[in-house]
């Protein structure tokens, strides 16, 4: 950890992201408008959707890292994949928390077994199994390769989640469909700003966590 922050550009980037993210949260709380039929629940939108985006982006990195591990046979890609999986699962957990918080005042219940919610939960549970496998799978080299294959396979669910509103009949859909391009500036611009803030947060988290994992492996080699 000390080595990571000893690099000046890491400290500057970390400070910039922290300030930007704090400003984003304050902007969400105090400046974003409230829609008449949603009131305060509307503000969850600026956290819920960017969290989902970061989760999907993380799992995309897991998939790419899995392919690169097989192609390059370099264990550093396993560190990147594991770091991205941890971050993605954290943010998908946040999605599964903020979603029901929004749903209660809007739908009258915390959970509905509709396609997008259900497929998101399946992806989250898949990655919990992924971490269990990595912890109890046995031989390290074999586990790394099999985990890479699992990460590649798991990404199949991401487009299914994204397109779930088109795969299933409208009668069983409850998830709101928002056309961001048609939203007023008071909603669109804060949303874009939040999306950028979450993306930058993901980048610094990925770099930091991958650095920690790589350092642990380096220490183990000399023990």
Secondary structure by P-SEA (a helix, b strand, c coil): cccccccaaaaaaaaaaaaaaaaaaaaaaccccccccccccccccccaaaaaaaaaaaaaaaaaaaaaaaacccaaaaaaaaaaaaaaaaaaaaaaaaaaaaaaaaccccccccaaaaaaaaaaaaaaaaaaaaaccccaaaaaaaaaaaaaaaacaaaaaaacccccccccccbbbbcccccccccaaaaaaaaaaaaaaaaaaaaaaaaaaaaaaaaaaac
